[in-house]
Amino acid sequence: MFHISNLLLAADFSAEVASNSAVGMIGSFIAAALLIVIPASAFLIFVSQNDSINRTSAGGR
């Protein structure tokens, strides 16, 4: 484990590179939320509400 930490310290990463990487990671999380999570949630809520309406109207027959 000591060798790995020395290797990372000796690699001389700049703060700018680390900051750009963090911004890119956060951006990809936001993009995933916009492209996948929000539409899937909206679809599931729509289907759930529609099913509830169908079950209510079918129960009245």
C-alpha positions in Angstrom: 0.0 0.0 0.0 2.9 2.3 0.8 4.3 2.0 -2.8 0.9 3.0 -4.3 0.6 6.1 -2.2 4.2 7.1 -3.1 3.5 6.6 -6.8 0.4 8.8 -6.6 2.3 11.5 -4.8 5.2 11.3 -7.2 3.0 11.6 -10.2 2.6 15.3 -9.5 -1.1 15.8 -10.4 -2.1 19.4 -10.6 -5.1 20.9 -8.8 -6.4 22.1 -12.2 -6.6 18.5 -13.6 -8.3 17.3 -10.4 -10.8 20.1 -10.5 -11.6 19.5 -14.2 -12.1 15.9 -13.5 -14.5 16.6 -10.6 -16.5 19.0 -12.7 -16.7 16.5 -15.5 -17.9 13.8 -13.1 -20.6 16.1 -11.6 -21.6 17.1 -15.2 -22.1 13.4 -16.1 -24.2 12.8 -13.0 -26.4 15.7 -14.0 -26.6 14.5 -17.6 -27.6 11.0 -16.4 -30.3 12.4 -14.2 -31.7 14.5 -17.1 -31.5 11.7 -19.7 -32.4 8.7 -17.7 -33.8 9.2 -14.2 -36.2 12.0 -14.7 -37.9 10.6 -17.9 -38.1 7.1 -16.3 -39.6 8.5 -13.1 -42.1 10.6 -15.1 -43.1 7.5 -17.1 -43.5 5.3 -14.0 -45.6 8.0 -12.3 -47.8 8.3 -15.4 -48.3 4.5 -15.7 -49.1 4.3 -11.9 -51.7 7.1 -12.1 -53.2 5.6 -15.2 -53.4 2.1 -13.6 -55.1 3.7 -10.5 -57.7 5.3 -12.7 -58.3 2.1 -14.6 -58.7 0.1 -11.4 -61.1 2.6 -9.9 -63.3 2.7 -13.0 -63.3 -1.1 -13.3 -64.3 -1.5 -9.7 -67.5 0.5 -10.3 -68.8 -1.9 -13.0 
